[in-house]
Every structure is written in structure tokens, then in C-alpha cells.
Amino acid sequence: MAKRRDILGGIGAVGIVSITGCLGDDDPSSPTQVIEERFEALDNGDNERVRELTHSDRPDPLSQEDLAEWESADVEVNDIELIDESDDVATVEVVYVIESGLGPNARTEEIELREEDDEWRMYSSEIIESE
């Protein structure tokens, strides 16, 4: 029985570590963590955090109207996948459903991240599929 308890305890510890890693912190370390946290901030209306996770040289800066549109919608992220990563640029693909007054819209978005002050930040994005 002791072995079973040790095994179950080990599995529990791994589960807690896995969950803790998913919760994120103030400075997410991987491109996928940055995007996950950014989508959470968009969905929760945390505009300050969204701006912190956005690269300062982004070609199309976020307006208050953009942020208000996200804030009024419900977003469910289904998948985040790292497509490519080099020393200072990464590409992530995100599959999500955004539900607004017009109903649900499933989207696949390709997001480019670039390093800024040694942290990954969202630089640009392109919706590659929308239903």
C-alpha cells in the first residue's frame, strides 16, 4: 500500500506543478504562455495587462474601440500551438471561439511574437480562418 500512496502522491504533485505552470505569472516565459495570458486578459477586460503583453512597436496599435469590442465578447481558447521559434521571433497559432451579439465565430489566428526587454510580446496577428 505504501507504494500506491507514494505513486498517487507523486501524481498529485505533478498535477499541482502542471496546474501552477498553466496559471501564469506576471512575466510569462514562453510565447504560448504570453498568448494564453493575453487572451485571458482580453476576455476579462484587463486592458492594462493586454497592453503590457503587446510589443511597443506593434504595427497596428490597439485602440480603445478594439479593446472594448473584446471586452464585450466571450472568448474560449481551444488550442494554442507554437509553430516556429527563433532567438527573437516566434509564431503561434490560436484556435478560439469569440461570441458577441452576432453569435459565435470560430477563428484560427496566426500570431507573431517578438522579444522586447528579454520578454516575449505579441507583435502582429492575422486571422487565417473564420467561420
N, CA, C and O atoms as CSV, one atom per row, in Angstrom:
chain,resi,resn,atom,element,x,y,z
A,1,MET,N,N,0.808,-1.198,0.000
A,1,MET,CA,C,0.000,0.000,0.000
A,1,MET,C,C,0.854,1.265,0.000
A,1,MET,O,O,0.468,2.274,-0.591
A,2,ALA,N,N,1.990,1.217,0.647
A,2,ALA,CA,C,2.842,2.404,0.697
A,2,ALA,C,C,3.264,2.807,-0.704
A,2,ALA,O,O,3.340,3.995,-1.018
A,3,LYS,N,N,3.539,1.823,-1.544
A,3,LYS,CA,C,3.942,2.161,-2.905
A,3,LYS,C,C,2.819,2.880,-3.647
A,3,LYS,O,O,3.060,3.851,-4.365
A,4,ARG,N,N,1.589,2.394,-3.467
A,4,ARG,CA,C,0.454,3.016,-4.142
A,4,ARG,C,C,0.296,4.465,-3.651
A,4,ARG,O,O,0.048,5.364,-4.455
A,5,ARG,N,N,0.435,4.693,-2.353
A,5,ARG,CA,C,0.300,6.036,-1.801
A,5,ARG,C,C,1.411,6.942,-2.351
A,5,ARG,O,O,1.158,8.099,-2.685
A,6,ASP,N,N,2.637,6.418,-2.445
A,6,ASP,CA,C,3.745,7.192,-2.988
A,6,ASP,C,C,3.479,7.562,-4.446
A,6,ASP,O,O,3.731,8.690,-4.869
A,7,ILE,N,N,2.968,6.597,-5.202
A,7,ILE,CA,C,2.673,6.854,-6.611
A,7,ILE,C,C,1.591,7.908,-6.732
A,7,ILE,O,O,1.733,8.857,-7.502
A,8,LEU,N,N,0.493,7.752,-5.969
A,8,LEU,CA,C,-0.594,8.725,-6.027
A,8,LEU,C,C,-0.122,10.101,-5.567
A,8,LEU,O,O,-0.523,11.115,-6.139
A,9,GLY,N,N,0.724,10.145,-4.543
A,9,GLY,CA,C,1.275,11.420,-4.082
A,9,GLY,C,C,2.117,12.081,-5.155
A,9,GLY,O,O,2.056,13.295,-5.354
A,10,GLY,N,N,2.911,11.263,-5.850
A,10,GLY,CA,C,3.735,11.790,-6.936
A,10,GLY,C,C,2.895,12.336,-8.067
A,10,GLY,O,O,3.202,13.390,-8.624
A,11,ILE,N,N,1.831,11.621,-8.410
A,11,ILE,CA,C,0.932,12.086,-9.475
A,11,ILE,C,C,0.277,13.397,-9.057
A,11,ILE,O,O,0.160,14.321,-9.862
A,12,GLY,N,N,-0.154,13.480,-7.791
A,12,GLY,CA,C,-0.760,14.721,-7.292
A,12,GLY,C,C,0.201,15.884,-7.370
A,12,GLY,O,O,-0.187,16.986,-7.758
A,13,ALA,N,N,1.459,15.653,-7.004
A,13,ALA,CA,C,2.462,16.724,-7.056
A,13,ALA,C,C,2.696,17.177,-8.481
A,13,ALA,O,O,2.817,18.373,-8.743
A,14,VAL,N,N,2.761,16.221,-9.414
A,14,VAL,CA,C,2.940,16.575,-10.824
A,14,VAL,C,C,1.744,17.384,-11.302
A,14,VAL,O,O,1.912,18.375,-12.012
A,15,GLY,N,N,0.534,16.972,-10.921
A,15,GLY,CA,C,-0.668,17.702,-11.314
A,15,GLY,C,C,-0.660,19.125,-10.802
A,15,GLY,O,O,-1.018,20.047,-11.536
A,16,ILE,N,N,-0.255,19.325,-9.551
A,16,ILE,CA,C,-0.199,20.662,-8.980
A,16,ILE,C,C,0.837,21.507,-9.697
A,16,ILE,O,O,0.580,22.674,-9.993
A,17,VAL,N,N,2.001,20.944,-9.982
A,17,VAL,CA,C,3.032,21.671,-10.712
A,17,VAL,C,C,2.530,22.033,-12.099
A,17,VAL,O,O,2.759,23.151,-12.561
A,18,SER,N,N,1.845,21.109,-12.776
A,18,SER,CA,C,1.315,21.380,-14.115
A,18,SER,C,C,0.297,22.499,-14.064
A,18,SER,O,O,0.337,23.409,-14.892
A,19,ILE,N,N,-0.616,22.447,-13.104
A,19,ILE,CA,C,-1.635,23.491,-12.993
A,19,ILE,C,C,-0.985,24.822,-12.665
A,19,ILE,O,O,-1.355,25.844,-13.242
A,20,THR,N,N,-0.039,24.830,-11.767
A,20,THR,CA,C,0.641,26.064,-11.401
A,20,THR,C,C,1.329,26.673,-12.606
A,20,THR,O,O,1.301,27.891,-12.781
A,21,GLY,N,N,1.943,25.854,-13.435
A,21,GLY,CA,C,2.594,26.353,-14.639
A,21,GLY,C,C,1.613,26.969,-15.602
A,21,GLY,O,O,1.960,27.911,-16.314
A,22,CYS,N,N,0.394,26.462,-15.645
A,22,CYS,CA,C,-0.619,26.985,-16.555
A,22,CYS,C,C,-1.227,28.282,-16.064
A,22,CYS,O,O,-1.750,29.059,-16.863
A,23,LEU,N,N,-1.169,28.531,-14.765
A,23,LEU,CA,C,-1.790,29.723,-14.232
A,23,LEU,C,C,-1.040,30.985,-14.625
A,23,LEU,O,O,-1.624,32.068,-14.658
A,24,GLY,N,N,0.225,30.860,-14.917
A,24,GLY,CA,C,0.996,32.005,-15.365
A,24,GLY,C,C,1.422,32.885,-14.207
A,24,GLY,O,O,0.983,32.698,-13.072
A,25,ASP,N,N,2.283,33.847,-14.506
A,25,ASP,CA,C,2.702,34.820,-13.526
A,25,ASP,C,C,2.780,36.151,-14.239
A,25,ASP,O,O,2.267,36.283,-15.351
A,26,ASP,N,N,3.411,37.142,-13.627
A,26,ASP,CA,C,3.459,38.458,-14.238
A,26,ASP,C,C,4.285,38.492,-15.514
A,26,ASP,O,O,4.034,39.330,-16.381
A,27,ASP,N,N,5.256,37.611,-15.654
A,27,ASP,CA,C,6.100,37.589,-16.831
A,27,ASP,C,C,6.150,36.192,-17.418
A,27,ASP,O,O,7.065,35.425,-17.119
A,28,PRO,N,N,5.168,35.848,-18.258
A,28,PRO,CA,C,5.170,34.526,-18.874
A,28,PRO,C,C,6.454,34.337,-19.676
A,28,PRO,O,O,6.940,35.273,-20.312
A,29,SER,N,N,6.996,33.130,-19.642
A,29,SER,CA,C,8.306,32.920,-20.244
A,29,SER,C,C,8.264,32.334,-21.645
A,29,SER,O,O,9.260,32.422,-22.363
A,30,SER,N,N,7.161,31.741,-22.062
A,30,SER,CA,C,7.120,31.159,-23.401
A,30,SER,C,C,6.105,31.903,-24.270
A,30,SER,O,O,5.181,32.528,-23.748
A,31,PRO,N,N,6.274,31.839,-25.588
A,31,PRO,CA,C,5.314,32.505,-26.482
A,31,PRO,C,C,3.876,32.030,-26.258
A,31,PRO,O,O,2.950,32.841,-26.278
A,32,THR,N,N,3.678,30.730,-26.045
A,32,THR,CA,C,2.317,30.231,-25.851
A,32,THR,C,C,1.733,30.748,-24.538
A,32,THR,O,O,0.539,31.041,-24.476
A,33,GLN,N,N,2.543,30.866,-23.493
A,33,GLN,CA,C,2.065,31.408,-22.221
A,33,GLN,C,C,1.653,32.870,-22.363
A,33,GLN,O,O,0.650,33.299,-21.792
A,34,VAL,N,N,2.433,33.630,-23.129
A,34,VAL,CA,C,2.106,35.041,-23.351
A,34,VAL,C,C,0.750,35.152,-24.039
A,34,VAL,O,O,-0.093,35.955,-23.638
A,35,ILE,N,N,0.545,34.350,-25.067
A,35,ILE,CA,C,-0.716,34.419,-25.810
A,35,ILE,C,C,-1.879,33.942,-24.950
A,35,ILE,O,O,-2.955,34.537,-24.983
A,36,GLU,N,N,-1.677,32.884,-24.187
A,36,GLU,CA,C,-2.736,32.409,-23.296
A,36,GLU,C,C,-3.122,33.498,-22.299
A,36,GLU,O,O,-4.306,33.762,-22.089
A,37,GLU,N,N,-2.131,34.122,-21.694
A,37,GLU,CA,C,-2.406,35.174,-20.725
A,37,GLU,C,C,-3.042,36.394,-21.382
A,37,GLU,O,O,-3.906,37.043,-20.792
A,38,ARG,N,N,-2.613,36.705,-22.608
A,38,ARG,CA,C,-3.176,37.857,-23.319
A,38,ARG,C,C,-4.650,37.632,-23.631
A,38,ARG,O,O,-5.461,38.544,-23.467
A,39,PHE,N,N,-5.010,36.427,-24.079
A,39,PHE,CA,C,-6.410,36.125,-24.349
A,39,PHE,C,C,-7.242,36.180,-23.068
A,39,PHE,O,O,-8.378,36.655,-23.088
A,40,GLU,N,N,-6.688,35.701,-21.963
A,40,GLU,CA,C,-7.395,35.786,-20.681
A,40,GLU,C,C,-7.626,37.248,-20.303
A,40,GLU,O,O,-8.709,37.613,-19.847
A,41,ALA,N,N,-6.612,38.072,-20.495
A,41,ALA,CA,C,-6.739,39.495,-20.172
A,41,ALA,C,C,-7.772,40.170,-21.087
A,41,ALA,O,O,-8.563,40.992,-20.625
A,42,LEU,N,N,-7.766,39.824,-22.377
A,42,LEU,CA,C,-8.771,40.367,-23.295
A,42,LEU,C,C,-10.173,39.985,-22.847
A,42,LEU,O,O,-11.070,40.827,-22.802
A,43,ASP,N,N,-10.355,38.717,-22.518
A,43,ASP,CA,C,-11.670,38.218,-22.116
A,43,ASP,C,C,-12.140,38.833,-20.798
A,43,ASP,O,O,-13.338,39.027,-20.590
A,44,ASN,N,N,-11.192,39.140,-19.910
A,44,ASN,CA,C,-11.537,39.708,-18.604
A,44,ASN,C,C,-11.586,41.233,-18.598
A,44,ASN,O,O,-11.898,41.841,-17.574
A,45,GLY,N,N,-11.280,41.848,-19.732
A,45,GLY,CA,C,-11.298,43.307,-19.807
A,45,GLY,C,C,-10.136,43.967,-19.096
A,45,GLY,O,O,-10.228,45.134,-18.715
A,46,ASP,N,N,-9.030,43.235,-18.908
A,46,ASP,CA,C,-7.843,43.777,-18.237
A,46,ASP,C,C,-6.952,44.455,-19.291
A,46,ASP,O,O,-5.931,43.909,-19.709
A,47,ASN,N,N,-7.365,45.649,-19.703
A,47,ASN,CA,C,-6.677,46.349,-20.786
A,47,ASN,C,C,-5.233,46.696,-20.455
A,47,ASN,O,O,-4.379,46.707,-21.341
A,48,GLU,N,N,-4.956,46.976,-19.204
A,48,GLU,CA,C,-3.577,47.281,-18.806
A,48,GLU,C,C,-2.675,46.072,-19.055
A,48,GLU,O,O,-1.566,46.218,-19.570
A,49,ARG,N,N,-3.146,44.888,-18.693
A,49,ARG,CA,C,-2.344,43.674,-18.886
A,49,ARG,C,C,-2.202,43.366,-20.370
A,49,ARG,O,O,-1.141,42.926,-20.813
A,50,VAL,N,N,-3.262,43.593,-21.141
A,50,VAL,CA,C,-3.185,43.379,-22.593
A,50,VAL,C,C,-2.077,44.245,-23.177
A,50,VAL,O,O,-1.270,43.767,-23.975
A,51,ARG,N,N,-2.035,45.499,-22.790
A,51,ARG,CA,C,-1.004,46.410,-23.310
A,51,ARG,C,C,0.398,45.985,-22.861
A,51,ARG,O,O,1.353,46.112,-23.628
A,52,GLU,N,N,0.531,45.481,-21.627
A,52,GLU,CA,C,1.832,45.008,-21.143
A,52,GLU,C,C,2.345,43.833,-21.967
A,52,GLU,O,O,3.554,43.685,-22.146
A,53,LEU,N,N,1.445,43.003,-22.467
A,53,LEU,CA,C,1.818,41.815,-23.232
A,53,LEU,C,C,1.905,42.084,-24.730
A,53,LEU,O,O,2.107,41.161,-25.520
A,54,THR,N,N,1.751,43.351,-25.123
A,54,THR,CA,C,1.807,43.750,-26.521
A,54,THR,C,C,3.111,44.499,-26.774
A,54,THR,O,O,3.492,45.373,-25.995
A,55,HIS,N,N,3.784,44.160,-27.847
A,55,HIS,CA,C,5.054,44.798,-28.216
A,55,HIS,C,C,4.831,46.286,-28.475
A,55,HIS,O,O,3.850,46.665,-29.114
A,56,SER,N,N,5.727,47.121,-27.987
A,56,SER,CA,C,5.569,48.574,-28.139
A,56,SER,C,C,5.689,49.043,-29.587
A,56,SER,O,O,5.199,50.121,-29.923
A,57,ASP,N,N,6.330,48.255,-30.452
A,57,ASP,CA,C,6.472,48.620,-31.867
A,57,ASP,C,C,5.433,47.942,-32.758
A,57,ASP,O,O,5.614,47.884,-33.974
A,58,ARG,N,N,4.355,47.433,-32.177
A,58,ARG,CA,C,3.318,46.752,-32.949
A,58,ARG,C,C,2.863,47.654,-34.093
A,58,ARG,O,O,2.588,48.835,-33.876
A,59,PRO,N,N,2.779,47.107,-35.322
A,59,PRO,CA,C,2.432,47.923,-36.491
A,59,PRO,C,C,1.025,48.530,-36.432
A,59,PRO,O,O,0.809,49.612,-36.978
A,60,ASP,N,N,0.075,47.869,-35.793
A,60,ASP,CA,C,-1.293,48.393,-35.681
A,60,ASP,C,C,-1.693,48.420,-34.207
A,60,ASP,O,O,-2.278,47.464,-33.697
A,61,PRO,N,N,-1.372,49.521,-33.529
A,61,PRO,CA,C,-1.615,49.610,-32.090
A,61,PRO,C,C,-3.089,49.379,-31.745
A,61,PRO,O,O,-3.980,49.677,-32.540
A,62,LEU,N,N,-3.322,48.849,-30.562
A,62,LEU,CA,C,-4.684,48.602,-30.095
A,62,LEU,C,C,-5.361,49.913,-29.713
A,62,LEU,O,O,-4.800,50.734,-28.988
A,63,SER,N,N,-6.566,50.087,-30.213
A,63,SER,CA,C,-7.337,51.263,-29.834
A,63,SER,C,C,-8.278,50.898,-28.690
A,63,SER,O,O,-8.479,49.720,-28.393
A,64,GLN,N,N,-8.842,51.899,-28.062
A,64,GLN,CA,C,-9.833,51.660,-27.011
A,64,GLN,C,C,-11.046,50.937,-27.591
A,64,GLN,O,O,-11.659,50.116,-26.909
A,65,GLU,N,N,-11.399,51.234,-28.845
A,65,GLU,CA,C,-12.531,50.563,-29.500
A,65,GLU,C,C,-12.251,49.070,-29.662
A,65,GLU,O,O,-13.129,48.240,-29.427
A,66,ASP,N,N,-11.017,48.730,-30.066
A,66,ASP,CA,C,-10.631,47.319,-30.206
A,66,ASP,C,C,-10.781,46.600,-28.875
A,66,ASP,O,O,-11.358,45.515,-28.805
A,67,LEU,N,N,-10.259,47.212,-27.826
A,67,LEU,CA,C,-10.306,46.597,-26.507
A,67,LEU,C,C,-11.744,46.470,-26.004
A,67,LEU,O,O,-12.098,45.464,-25.389
A,68,ALA,N,N,-12.569,47.479,-26.261
A,68,ALA,CA,C,-13.970,47.433,-25.832
A,68,ALA,C,C,-14.719,46.312,-26.547
A,68,ALA,O,O,-15.574,45.654,-25.955
A,69,GLU,N,N,-14.394,46.099,-27.822
A,69,GLU,CA,C,-15.032,45.020,-28.587
A,69,GLU,C,C,-14.720,43.653,-27.970
A,69,GLU,O,O,-15.612,42.819,-27.822
A,70,TRP,N,N,-13.463,43.430,-27.613
A,70,TRP,CA,C,-13.068,42.173,-26.973
A,70,TRP,C,C,-13.717,42.038,-25.602
A,70,TRP,O,O,-14.162,40.956,-25.218
A,71,GLU,N,N,-13.768,43.148,-24.869
A,71,GLU,CA,C,-14.309,43.109,-23.514
A,71,GLU,C,C,-15.788,42.724,-23.500
A,71,GLU,O,O,-16.251,42.067,-22.568
A,72,SER,N,N,-16.524,43.131,-24.527
A,72,SER,CA,C,-17.958,42.842,-24.560
A,72,SER,C,C,-18.263,41.443,-25.091
A,72,SER,O,O,-19.422,41.029,-25.083
A,73,ALA,N,N,-17.268,40.720,-25.544
A,73,ALA,CA,C,-17.456,39.372,-26.102
A,73,ALA,C,C,-16.952,38.319,-25.110
A,73,ALA,O,O,-16.171,38.616,-24.206
A,74,ASP,N,N,-17.414,37.096,-25.301
A,74,ASP,CA,C,-16.894,35.954,-24.548
A,74,ASP,C,C,-15.946,35.190,-25.460
A,74,ASP,O,O,-16.262,34.935,-26.622
A,75,VAL,N,N,-14.786,34.827,-24.932
A,75,VAL,CA,C,-13.771,34.141,-25.730
A,75,VAL,C,C,-13.424,32.812,-25.070
A,75,VAL,O,O,-13.179,32.741,-23.865
A,76,GLU,N,N,-13.409,31.766,-25.883
A,76,GLU,CA,C,-12.988,30.454,-25.405
A,76,GLU,C,C,-11.853,29.965,-26.297
A,76,GLU,O,O,-12.058,29.699,-27.481
A,77,VAL,N,N,-10.663,29.849,-25.731
A,77,VAL,CA,C,-9.499,29.376,-26.483
A,77,VAL,C,C,-9.513,27.852,-26.467
A,77,VAL,O,O,-9.561,27.230,-25.406
A,78,ASN,N,N,-9.472,27.261,-27.657
A,78,ASN,CA,C,-9.494,25.800,-27.784
A,78,ASN,C,C,-8.102,25.204,-27.937
A,78,ASN,O,O,-7.857,24.082,-27.493
A,79,ASP,N,N,-7.181,25.949,-28.566
A,79,ASP,CA,C,-5.851,25.394,-28.813
A,79,ASP,C,C,-4.857,26.525,-29.053
A,79,ASP,O,O,-5.165,27.504,-29.733
A,80,ILE,N,N,-3.672,26.381,-28.491
A,80,ILE,CA,C,-2.548,27.285,-28.748
A,80,ILE,C,C,-1.363,26.406,-29.097
A,80,ILE,O,O,-0.970,25.538,-28.318
A,81,GLU,N,N,-0.794,26.636,-30.277
A,81,GLU,CA,C,0.311,25.796,-30.737
A,81,GLU,C,C,1.473,26.658,-31.217
A,81,GLU,O,O,1.290,27.586,-32.005
A,82,LEU,N,N,2.661,26.342,-30.736
A,82,LEU,CA,C,3.869,27.010,-31.189
A,82,LEU,C,C,4.222,26.470,-32.568
A,82,LEU,O,O,4.456,25.272,-32.725
A,83,ILE,N,N,4.262,27.340,-33.563
A,83,ILE,CA,C,4.551,26.944,-34.941
A,83,ILE,C,C,6.043,27.061,-35.241
A,83,ILE,O,O,6.623,26.187,-35.884
A,84,ASP,N,N,6.663,28.150,-34.769
A,84,ASP,CA,C,8.073,28.392,-35.061
A,84,ASP,C,C,8.644,29.314,-33.980
A,84,ASP,O,O,7.944,30.181,-33.457
A,85,GLU,N,N,9.920,29.116,-33.656
A,85,GLU,CA,C,10.573,29.976,-32.671
A,85,GLU,C,C,12.054,30.090,-32.996
A,85,GLU,O,O,12.741,29.092,-33.211
A,86,SER,N,N,12.533,31.339,-33.026
A,86,SER,CA,C,13.965,31.589,-33.154
A,86,SER,C,C,14.386,32.372,-31.913
A,86,SER,O,O,13.656,32.407,-30.923
A,87,ASP,N,N,15.555,32.997,-31.964
A,87,ASP,CA,C,16.034,33.715,-30.784
A,87,ASP,C,C,15.141,34.885,-30.396
A,87,ASP,O,O,14.960,35.147,-29.206
A,88,ASP,N,N,14.574,35.599,-31.379
A,88,ASP,CA,C,13.819,36.802,-31.044
A,88,ASP,C,C,12.451,36.922,-31.720
A,88,ASP,O,O,11.769,37.931,-31.544
A,89,VAL,N,N,12.035,35.902,-32.496
A,89,VAL,CA,C,10.727,35.910,-33.147
A,89,VAL,C,C,10.094,34.528,-32.996
A,89,VAL,O,O,10.764,33.506,-33.146
A,90,ALA,N,N,8.802,34.511,-32.698
A,90,ALA,CA,C,8.073,33.247,-32.587
A,90,ALA,C,C,6.716,33.404,-33.263
A,90,ALA,O,O,6.174,34.506,-33.347
A,91,THR,N,N,6.177,32.287,-33.744
A,91,THR,CA,C,4.852,32.278,-34.346
A,91,THR,C,C,4.003,31.246,-33.621
A,91,THR,O,O,4.416,30.105,-33.416
A,92,VAL,N,N,2.809,31.673,-33.239
A,92,VAL,CA,C,1.873,30.834,-32.511
A,92,VAL,C,C,0.563,30.818,-33.274
A,92,VAL,O,O,0.131,31.841,-33.805
A,93,GLU,N,N,-0.074,29.644,-33.328
A,93,GLU,CA,C,-1.403,29.542,-33.924
A,93,GLU,C,C,-2.413,29.318,-32.803
A,93,GLU,O,O,-2.223,28.456,-31.945
A,94,VAL,N,N,-3.490,30.105,-32.819
A,94,VAL,CA,C,-4.518,30.020,-31.787
A,94,VAL,C,C,-5.857,29.713,-32.447
A,94,VAL,O,O,-6.242,30.357,-33.423
A,95,VAL,N,N,-6.555,28.730,-31.908
A,95,VAL,CA,C,-7.904,28.400,-32.354
A,95,VAL,C,C,-8.835,28.778,-31.209
A,95,VAL,O,O,-8.673,28.305,-30.084
A,96,TYR,N,N,-9.806,29.630,-31.499
A,96,TYR,CA,C,-10.702,30.095,-30.446
A,96,TYR,C,C,-12.086,30.403,-31.005
A,96,TYR,O,O,-12.276,30.526,-32.215
A,97,VAL,N,N,-13.038,30.524,-30.097
A,97,VAL,CA,C,-14.391,30.930,-30.446
A,97,VAL,C,C,-14.667,32.233,-29.716
A,97,VAL,O,O,-14.485,32.333,-28.502
A,98,ILE,N,N,-15.107,33.225,-30.471
A,98,ILE,CA,C,-15.483,34.501,-29.872
A,98,ILE,C,C,-16.985,34.654,-30.075
A,98,ILE,O,O,-17.498,34.523,-31.186
A,99,GLU,N,N,-17.669,34.932,-28.981
A,99,GLU,CA,C,-19.122,35.066,-29.049
A,99,GLU,C,C,-19.493,36.487,-28.659
A,99,GLU,O,O,-19.218,36.956,-27.555
A,100,SER,N,N,-20.130,37.151,-29.616
A,100,SER,CA,C,-20.577,38.525,-29.383
A,100,SER,C,C,-22.075,38.584,-29.671
A,100,SER,O,O,-22.735,37.549,-29.756
A,101,GLY,N,N,-22.597,39.768,-29.816
A,101,GLY,CA,C,-24.010,39.940,-30.119
A,101,GLY,C,C,-24.409,39.322,-31.446
A,101,GLY,O,O,-25.595,39.095,-31.686
A,102,LEU,N,N,-23.450,39.045,-32.307
A,102,LEU,CA,C,-23.721,38.454,-33.611
A,102,LEU,C,C,-23.688,36.934,-33.588
A,102,LEU,O,O,-23.898,36.297,-34.620
A,103,GLY,N,N,-23.425,36.340,-32.418
A,103,GLY,CA,C,-23.340,34.893,-32.299
A,103,GLY,C,C,-21.899,34.427,-32.279
A,103,GLY,O,O,-20.980,35.244,-32.337
A,104,PRO,N,N,-21.690,33.099,-32.196
A,104,PRO,CA,C,-20.321,32.565,-32.102
A,104,PRO,C,C,-19.600,32.618,-33.451
A,104,PRO,O,O,-20.202,32.462,-34.513
A,105,ASN,N,N,-18.297,32.844,-33.365
A,105,ASN,CA,C,-17.445,32.893,-34.548
A,105,ASN,C,C,-16.158,32.132,-34.204
A,105,ASN,O,O,-15.378,32.565,-33.356
A,106,ALA,N,N,-15.951,30.997,-34.873
A,106,ALA,CA,C,-14.727,30.218,-34.670
A,106,ALA,C,C,-13.625,30.817,-35.528
A,106,ALA,O,O,-13.829,31.094,-36.710
A,107,ARG,N,N,-12.465,31.014,-34.933
A,107,ARG,CA,C,-11.342,31.633,-35.649
A,107,ARG,C,C,-10.049,30.861,-35.416
A,107,ARG,O,O,-9.832,30.256,-34.366
A,108,THR,N,N,-9.208,30.905,-36.430
A,108,THR,CA,C,-7.829,30.463,-36.301
A,108,THR,C,C,-6.977,31.681,-36.616
A,108,THR,O,O,-7.126,32.302,-37.668
A,109,GLU,N,N,-6.091,32.012,-35.702
A,109,GLU,CA,C,-5.288,33.220,-35.835
A,109,GLU,C,C,-3.818,32.867,-35.697
A,109,GLU,O,O,-3.428,32.109,-34.809
A,110,GLU,N,N,-3.014,33.422,-36.582
A,110,GLU,CA,C,-1.566,33.257,-36.502
A,110,GLU,C,C,-0.997,34.527,-35.887
A,110,GLU,O,O,-1.240,35.630,-36.375
A,111,ILE,N,N,-0.243,34.359,-34.816
A,111,ILE,CA,C,0.264,35.500,-34.069
A,111,ILE,C,C,1.790,35.467,-34.037
A,111,ILE,O,O,2.402,34.449,-33.714
A,112,GLU,N,N,2.380,36.600,-34.380
A,112,GLU,CA,C,3.836,36.742,-34.308
A,112,GLU,C,C,4.188,37.442,-33.005
A,112,GLU,O,O,3.600,38.464,-32.650
A,113,LEU,N,N,5.145,36.882,-32.313
A,113,LEU,CA,C,5.668,37.494,-31.091
A,113,LEU,C,C,7.122,37.866,-31.329
A,113,LEU,O,O,7.842,37.182,-32.055
A,114,ARG,N,N,7.537,38.948,-30.713
A,114,ARG,CA,C,8.935,39.358,-30.769
A,114,ARG,C,C,9.388,39.666,-29.352
A,114,ARG,O,O,8.597,40.045,-28.488
A,115,GLU,N,N,10.681,39.493,-29.143
A,115,GLU,CA,C,11.211,39.805,-27.820
A,115,GLU,C,C,11.344,41.313,-27.655
A,115,GLU,O,O,11.707,42.037,-28.582
A,116,GLU,N,N,11.039,41.756,-26.445
A,116,GLU,CA,C,11.215,43.146,-26.058
A,116,GLU,C,C,11.650,43.141,-24.600
A,116,GLU,O,O,10.930,42.639,-23.738
A,117,ASP,N,N,12.813,43.691,-24.325
A,117,ASP,CA,C,13.378,43.664,-22.969
A,117,ASP,C,C,13.448,42.232,-22.437
A,117,ASP,O,O,13.119,41.973,-21.279
A,118,ASP,N,N,13.880,41.307,-23.296
A,118,ASP,CA,C,14.050,39.889,-22.959
A,118,ASP,C,C,12.749,39.180,-22.585
A,118,ASP,O,O,12.785,38.153,-21.908
A,119,GLU,N,N,11.616,39.705,-23.009
A,119,GLU,CA,C,10.313,39.086,-22.763
A,119,GLU,C,C,9.566,38.966,-24.086
A,119,GLU,O,O,9.663,39.851,-24.936
A,120,TRP,N,N,8.826,37.879,-24.263
A,120,TRP,CA,C,8.008,37.708,-25.451
A,120,TRP,C,C,6.806,38.642,-25.375
A,120,TRP,O,O,6.149,38.738,-24.338
A,121,ARG,N,N,6.521,39.336,-26.488
A,121,ARG,CA,C,5.385,40.238,-26.576
A,121,ARG,C,C,4.703,40.050,-27.925
A,121,ARG,O,O,5.364,39.821,-28.937
A,122,MET,N,N,3.382,40.148,-27.933
A,122,MET,CA,C,2.606,39.995,-29.161
A,122,MET,C,C,2.910,41.160,-30.086
A,122,MET,O,O,2.780,42.322,-29.702
A,123,TYR,N,N,3.319,40.836,-31.320
A,123,TYR,CA,C,3.717,41.875,-32.263
A,123,TYR,C,C,2.661,42.101,-33.346
A,123,TYR,O,O,2.260,43.239,-33.592
A,124,SER,N,N,2.215,41.039,-33.984
A,124,SER,CA,C,1.204,41.176,-35.036
A,124,SER,C,C,0.382,39.905,-35.120
A,124,SER,O,O,0.760,38.862,-34.588
A,125,SER,N,N,-0.752,40.014,-35.801
A,125,SER,CA,C,-1.599,38.831,-35.945
A,125,SER,C,C,-2.362,38.880,-37.250
A,125,SER,O,O,-2.566,39.941,-37.840
A,126,GLU,N,N,-2.781,37.693,-37.688
A,126,GLU,CA,C,-3.575,37.567,-38.904
A,126,GLU,C,C,-4.580,36.438,-38.702
A,126,GLU,O,O,-4.209,35.320,-38.344
A,127,ILE,N,N,-5.840,36.739,-38.933
A,127,ILE,CA,C,-6.863,35.696,-38.873
A,127,ILE,C,C,-6.755,34.910,-40.163
A,127,ILE,O,O,-6.922,35.464,-41.250
A,128,ILE,N,N,-6.476,33.614,-40.046
A,128,ILE,CA,C,-6.294,32.797,-41.248
A,128,ILE,C,C,-7.532,31.962,-41.566
A,128,ILE,O,O,-7.649,31.402,-42.656
A,129,GLU,N,N,-8.461,31.883,-40.601
A,129,GLU,CA,C,-9.722,31.191,-40.854
A,129,GLU,C,C,-10.773,31.736,-39.898
A,129,GLU,O,O,-10.516,31.921,-38.709
A,130,SER,N,N,-11.961,31.990,-40.436
A,130,SER,CA,C,-13.066,32.482,-39.622
A,130,SER,C,C,-14.364,31.875,-40.124
A,130,SER,O,O,-14.666,31.916,-41.317
A,131,GLU,N,N,-15.128,31.309,-39.194
A,131,GLU,CA,C,-16.407,30.683,-39.569
A,131,GLU,C,C,-17.553,31.371,-38.893
A,131,GLU,O,O,-18.706,30.986,-39.086
